[in-house]
Amino acid sequence: MRHRLQVLLDEDEHRALKAAARRRDASMSEYVRAVLRESWGDAPSAPIEVKLAVIREAAAHAWPTADPEEMEAQIRAGALRGLE
């Protein structure tokens, strides 16, 4: 059995939805159904309080790090080493 859902959008939202559907080469209805199906898999796996506690715990530590450009150079050098 199919059910109808009515959603009211303002002009900007409608224009954005239409453009997004066009980028996927889909009708607006097909696009909305696909996005809804995708969103059902995105339900949080843990309560927000638990996630925040994990973030706070991680932030309390001093993790080793390096300059981003230096890290990228090292990664590229390592990746290219095998191509010589």
DSSP file (Angstrom, degrees, kcal/mol; ACC not computed):
  #  RESIDUE AA STRUCTURE BP1 BP2  ACC     N-H-->O    O-->H-N    N-H-->O    O-->H-N    TCO  KAPPA ALPHA  PHI   PSI    X-CA   Y-CA   Z-CA
    1    1 A M              0   0    0      0, 0.0     2,-0.3     0, 0.0     0, 0.0   0.000 360.0 360.0 360.0 138.3    0.0    0.0    0.0
    2    2 A R        -     0   0    0      2,-0.0     2,-0.4     0, 0.0     0, 0.0  -0.789 360.0-158.6-104.9 148.7    1.3    3.5   -0.8
    3    3 A H        -     0   0    0     -2,-0.3     2,-0.4     2,-0.0     0, 0.0  -0.949  13.7-129.3-126.3 147.2    0.7    6.6    1.2
    4    4 A R        -     0   0    0     -2,-0.4     2,-0.4     2,-0.0    -2,-0.0  -0.772  18.6-167.1 -96.9 139.5    0.9   10.2    0.2
    5    5 A L        -     0   0    0     -2,-0.4     2,-0.5     2,-0.0    -2,-0.0  -0.996   6.4-154.9-126.2 128.8    3.0   12.8    2.1
    6    6 A Q        +     0   0    0     -2,-0.4     2,-0.4     2,-0.0    -2,-0.0  -0.912  13.3 179.3-107.5 127.1    2.6   16.5    1.6
    7    7 A V        -     0   0    0     -2,-0.5     2,-0.5     2,-0.0    -2,-0.0  -0.994  18.4-144.3-127.1 126.8    5.5   18.7    2.4
    8    8 A L        -     0   0    0     -2,-0.4     2,-0.3     6,-0.0    -2,-0.0  -0.806  21.1-176.1 -95.0 128.5    5.4   22.5    1.9
    9    9 A L        -     0   0    0     -2,-0.5     2,-0.1     2,-0.0    -2,-0.0  -0.890  23.4-123.7-120.0 149.2    8.6   24.2    0.8
   10   10 A D     >  -     0   0    0     -2,-0.3     4,-2.5     1,-0.1     5,-0.2  -0.365  43.2 -93.3 -80.5 175.2    9.4   27.8    0.2
   11   11 A E  H  > S+     0   0    0      1,-0.2     4,-2.6     2,-0.2     5,-0.2   0.893 124.7  49.2 -59.0 -44.5   10.8   28.8   -3.2
   12   12 A D  H  > S+     0   0    0      2,-0.2     4,-2.4     1,-0.2    -1,-0.2   0.910 112.6  47.4 -63.8 -42.5   14.5   28.5   -2.3
   13   13 A E  H  > S+     0   0    0      2,-0.2     4,-2.6     1,-0.2    -1,-0.2   0.912 112.9  49.2 -64.0 -42.4   14.0   25.1   -0.8
   14   14 A H  H  X S+     0   0    0     -4,-2.5     4,-2.5     2,-0.2    -2,-0.2   0.915 111.6  48.7 -63.0 -43.7   12.0   23.9   -3.8
   15   15 A R  H  X S+     0   0    0     -4,-2.6     4,-2.2    -5,-0.2    -1,-0.2   0.911 112.9  47.8 -63.0 -43.5   14.7   25.2   -6.2
   16   16 A A  H  X S+     0   0    0     -4,-2.4     4,-2.4     2,-0.2    -2,-0.2   0.902 112.4  49.0 -65.4 -41.4   17.4   23.5   -4.1
   17   17 A L  H  X S+     0   0    0     -4,-2.6     4,-2.4     2,-0.2    -2,-0.2   0.913 111.2  49.6 -63.8 -43.7   15.5   20.2   -4.0
   18   18 A K  H  X S+     0   0    0     -4,-2.5     4,-2.2     1,-0.2    -2,-0.2   0.906 111.8  48.3 -62.4 -42.4   14.9   20.3   -7.8
   19   19 A A  H  X S+     0   0    0     -4,-2.2     4,-2.2     2,-0.2    -2,-0.2   0.902 111.1  50.6 -65.7 -41.3   18.6   21.0   -8.5
   20   20 A A  H  X S+     0   0    0     -4,-2.4     4,-1.2     1,-0.2    -2,-0.2   0.909 111.4  48.0 -63.8 -42.1   19.7   18.2   -6.2
   21   21 A A  H  <>S+     0   0    0     -4,-2.4     5,-2.6     1,-0.2     3,-0.3   0.901 110.0  52.5 -64.4 -40.7   17.3   15.8   -7.9
   22   22 A R  H ><5S+     0   0    0     -4,-2.2     3,-1.4     1,-0.2    -1,-0.2   0.888 104.0  56.6 -62.5 -39.6   18.5   16.9  -11.3
   23   23 A R  H 3<5S+     0   0    0     -4,-2.2    -1,-0.2     1,-0.3    -2,-0.2   0.826 110.9  44.1 -62.2 -30.6   22.1   16.3  -10.3
   24   24 A R  T 3<5S-     0   0    0     -4,-1.2    -1,-0.3    -3,-0.3    -2,-0.2   0.364 113.7-121.0 -92.1   4.3   21.2   12.7   -9.5
   25   25 A D  T < 5S+     0   0    0     -3,-1.4     2,-0.3     1,-0.2    -3,-0.2   0.929  73.2 122.5  54.6  48.5   19.2   12.4  -12.7
   26   26 A A      < -     0   0    0     -5,-2.6    -1,-0.2    -6,-0.1    -2,-0.1  -0.910  68.2-102.1-134.1 159.5   16.1   11.6  -10.7
   27   27 A S     >  -     0   0    0     -2,-0.3     4,-2.6     1,-0.1     5,-0.2  -0.365  41.0-107.8 -71.7 164.3   12.6   13.1  -10.3
   28   28 A M  H  > S+     0   0    0      1,-0.2     4,-2.6     2,-0.2     5,-0.2   0.907 121.3  50.6 -61.3 -40.6   12.0   15.1   -7.2
   29   29 A S  H  > S+     0   0    0      2,-0.2     4,-2.4     1,-0.2    -1,-0.2   0.925 111.0  47.5 -63.8 -44.7    9.9   12.3   -5.7
   30   30 A E  H  > S+     0   0    0      1,-0.2     4,-2.3     2,-0.2    -1,-0.2   0.917 113.2  49.4 -61.2 -43.0   12.5    9.7   -6.4
   31   31 A Y  H  X S+     0   0    0     -4,-2.6     4,-2.6     2,-0.2    -2,-0.2   0.929 110.8  48.5 -63.4 -46.1   15.2   11.9   -4.9
   32   32 A V  H  X S+     0   0    0     -4,-2.6     4,-2.5     1,-0.2    -1,-0.2   0.918 111.7  49.7 -62.2 -43.7   13.1   12.6   -1.7
   33   33 A R  H  X S+     0   0    0     -4,-2.4     4,-2.5     1,-0.2    -1,-0.2   0.914 111.9  48.9 -61.5 -41.8   12.4    8.9   -1.3
   34   34 A A  H  X S+     0   0    0     -4,-2.3     4,-2.4     2,-0.2    -2,-0.2   0.913 111.6  48.5 -64.2 -42.8   16.1    8.0   -1.7
   35   35 A V  H  X S+     0   0    0     -4,-2.6     4,-2.2     2,-0.2    -1,-0.2   0.901 111.4  50.2 -65.3 -40.3   17.2   10.7    0.8
   36   36 A L  H  X S+     0   0    0     -4,-2.5     4,-1.3    -5,-0.2    -2,-0.2   0.931 110.7  49.0 -62.9 -45.2   14.6    9.5    3.3
   37   37 A R  H  X S+     0   0    0     -4,-2.5     4,-0.6     1,-0.2     3,-0.3   0.911 111.9  49.6 -61.1 -41.6   15.7    5.9    3.0
   38   38 A E  H >< S+     0   0    0     -4,-2.4     3,-1.0     1,-0.2     4,-0.3   0.884 107.2  55.5 -62.4 -38.9   19.4    7.0    3.4
   39   39 A S  H >< S+     0   0    0     -4,-2.2     3,-1.5     1,-0.3    -1,-0.2   0.787  94.3  67.2 -69.1 -26.8   18.5    9.0    6.5
   40   40 A W  H >< S+     0   0    0     -4,-1.3     3,-0.7    -3,-0.3    -1,-0.3   0.791  98.6  52.9 -65.1 -26.1   16.9    6.0    8.3
   41   41 A G  T << S+     0   0    0     -3,-1.0    -1,-0.3    -4,-0.6    -2,-0.2   0.534  95.7  71.5 -83.6  -6.4   20.3    4.4    8.5
   42   42 A D  T <   +     0   0    0     -3,-1.5    -1,-0.2    -4,-0.3    -2,-0.1   0.209  63.2 136.3 -96.2  15.2   21.8    7.5   10.1
   43   43 A A    <   -     0   0    0     -3,-0.7    -3,-0.0     1,-0.1     0, 0.0  -0.388  68.3 -95.7 -63.2 139.0   20.1    7.0   13.5
   44   44 A P        -     0   0    0      0, 0.0    -1,-0.1     0, 0.0     4,-0.0  -0.263  26.3-151.9 -56.7 137.8   22.5    7.7   16.3
   45   45 A S  S    S+     0   0    0      1,-0.1    -2,-0.1    -3,-0.1    -3,-0.0   0.663  79.6  25.5 -86.3 -16.9   24.0    4.5   17.7
   46   46 A A  S    S-     0   0    0      2,-0.0    -1,-0.1     0, 0.0     5,-0.1  -0.978  95.9 -89.1-142.5 154.0   24.5    5.9   21.2
   47   47 A P    >>  -     0   0    0      0, 0.0     4,-1.8     0, 0.0     3,-0.7  -0.279  40.0-114.5 -61.0 150.7   22.8    8.6   23.2
   48   48 A I  H 3> S+     0   0    0      1,-0.3     4,-2.7     2,-0.2     5,-0.2   0.823 115.2  60.6 -57.2 -34.5   24.3   12.1   22.8
   49   49 A E  H 3> S+     0   0    0      1,-0.2     4,-2.0     2,-0.2    -1,-0.3   0.893 105.3  47.8 -62.1 -39.6   25.5   12.1   26.4
   50   50 A V  H <> S+     0   0    0     -3,-0.7     4,-2.0     2,-0.2    -2,-0.2   0.916 111.8  49.5 -67.0 -43.7   27.6    9.1   25.8
   51   51 A K  H  X S+     0   0    0     -4,-1.8     4,-2.2     1,-0.2    -2,-0.2   0.911 111.0  49.6 -62.8 -42.5   29.1   10.6   22.6
   52   52 A L  H  X S+     0   0    0     -4,-2.7     4,-2.7     1,-0.2    -1,-0.2   0.887 108.2  53.6 -64.3 -38.3   29.9   13.8   24.5
   53   53 A A  H  X S+     0   0    0     -4,-2.0     4,-2.2     2,-0.2    -1,-0.2   0.898 108.7  49.5 -63.0 -40.1   31.6   11.9   27.3
   54   54 A V  H  X S+     0   0    0     -4,-2.0     4,-2.4     2,-0.2    -2,-0.2   0.917 111.6  48.6 -64.4 -43.5   33.8   10.1   24.8
   55   55 A I  H  X S+     0   0    0     -4,-2.2     4,-2.4     2,-0.2    -2,-0.2   0.920 111.4  49.5 -63.4 -43.9   34.8   13.4   23.1
   56   56 A R  H  X S+     0   0    0     -4,-2.7     4,-0.9     2,-0.2    -1,-0.2   0.902 111.2  50.0 -62.6 -40.5   35.5   15.0   26.5
   57   57 A E  H >< S+     0   0    0     -4,-2.2     3,-0.6     1,-0.2     4,-0.3   0.926 112.3  46.6 -63.2 -45.5   37.7   12.1   27.5
   58   58 A A  H >< S+     0   0    0     -4,-2.4     3,-1.4     1,-0.2    -2,-0.2   0.883 108.7  55.5 -64.8 -37.9   39.6   12.2   24.2
   59   59 A A  H 3< S+     0   0    0     -4,-2.4    -1,-0.2     1,-0.3    -2,-0.2   0.705  96.5  66.4 -68.9 -19.0   40.1   16.0   24.5
   60   60 A A  T << S+     0   0    0     -4,-0.9    -1,-0.3    -3,-0.6     2,-0.2   0.614  91.4  79.8 -77.4 -11.5   41.7   15.5   28.0
   61   61 A H  S <  S-     0   0    0     -3,-1.4     2,-0.9    -4,-0.3    -3,-0.0  -0.602  78.5-129.6 -97.6 156.8   44.7   13.8   26.4
   62   62 A A        -     0   0    0     -2,-0.2    -3,-0.1     3,-0.0    -2,-0.1  -0.844  32.5-167.4-103.6  94.1   47.7   15.2   24.7
   63   63 A W        -     0   0    0     -2,-0.9     2,-0.1    -5,-0.1    -5,-0.0  -0.554  26.5-105.3 -82.6 145.2   47.9   13.2   21.5
   64   64 A P        +     0   0    0      0, 0.0     2,-0.3     0, 0.0    -1,-0.1  -0.440  51.3 161.4 -68.1 143.9   51.0   13.4   19.3
   65   65 A T        -     0   0    0     -2,-0.1     2,-0.3    -3,-0.0    -3,-0.0  -0.916  21.6-154.0-151.6 175.9   50.6   15.5   16.2
   66   66 A A        -     0   0    0     -2,-0.3     3,-0.0     0, 0.0     0, 0.0  -0.916  43.4 -66.7-147.7 171.9   52.6   17.3   13.5
   67   67 A D     >  -     0   0    0     -2,-0.3     4,-2.6     1,-0.1     5,-0.2  -0.465  46.1-130.3 -62.2 131.7   52.3   20.1   11.1
   68   68 A P  H  > S+     0   0    0      0, 0.0     4,-2.4     0, 0.0     5,-0.2   0.872 107.2  49.9 -56.2 -39.9   49.7   19.2    8.5
   69   69 A E  H  > S+     0   0    0      2,-0.2     4,-2.2     1,-0.2     5,-0.1   0.891 111.2  49.2 -67.1 -37.9   52.0   20.1    5.6
   70   70 A E  H  > S+     0   0    0     -3,-0.2     4,-2.2     2,-0.2    -1,-0.2   0.913 111.2  49.7 -65.9 -42.4   54.8   18.0    7.0
   71   71 A M  H  X S+     0   0    0     -4,-2.6     4,-2.5     1,-0.2    -2,-0.2   0.919 110.8  49.7 -61.9 -43.6   52.5   15.1    7.5
   72   72 A E  H  X S+     0   0    0     -4,-2.4     4,-2.8     1,-0.2     5,-0.2   0.910 109.9  50.9 -62.9 -41.6   51.2   15.3    3.9
   73   73 A A  H  X S+     0   0    0     -4,-2.2     4,-2.5     1,-0.2    -1,-0.2   0.904 111.5  48.2 -61.6 -41.5   54.8   15.5    2.6
   74   74 A Q  H  X S+     0   0    0     -4,-2.2     4,-2.2     2,-0.2    -2,-0.2   0.895 111.8  49.2 -66.9 -39.6   55.7   12.4    4.6
   75   75 A I  H  X S+     0   0    0     -4,-2.5     4,-2.4     2,-0.2    -2,-0.2   0.942 113.2  46.5 -63.6 -47.9   52.6   10.5    3.4
   76   76 A R  H  X S+     0   0    0     -4,-2.8     4,-2.6     1,-0.2     5,-0.2   0.906 111.5  51.6 -62.4 -42.1   53.4   11.4   -0.2
   77   77 A A  H  X S+     0   0    0     -4,-2.5     4,-1.4     1,-0.2    -1,-0.2   0.913 112.2  46.4 -62.1 -41.9   57.0   10.4    0.1
   78   78 A G  H  X S+     0   0    0     -4,-2.2     4,-0.7     1,-0.2    -1,-0.2   0.887 113.5  48.3 -66.6 -39.0   56.0    7.1    1.6
   79   79 A A  H  < S+     0   0    0     -4,-2.4     3,-0.4     1,-0.2    -2,-0.2   0.872 113.7  46.7 -69.8 -36.8   53.4    6.5   -1.1
   80   80 A L  H >X S+     0   0    0     -4,-2.6     3,-1.6     1,-0.2     4,-0.6   0.728  94.5  77.7 -77.9 -21.8   55.8    7.4   -3.9
   81   81 A R  H >< S+     0   0    0     -4,-1.4     3,-0.8     1,-0.3    -1,-0.2   0.871  93.5  50.4 -56.7 -38.2   58.6    5.3   -2.5
   82   82 A G  T 3< S+     0   0    0     -4,-0.7    -1,-0.3    -3,-0.4    -2,-0.2   0.608 103.3  60.7 -76.4 -11.1   57.0    2.1   -3.9
   83   83 A L  T <4        0   0    0     -3,-1.6    -1,-0.2     1,-0.2    -2,-0.2   0.514 360.0 360.0 -94.2  -6.2   56.6    3.6   -7.4
   84   84 A E    <<        0   0    0     -3,-0.8    -1,-0.2    -4,-0.6    -2,-0.1   0.497 360.0 360.0 -75.4 360.0   60.3    4.2   -8.0
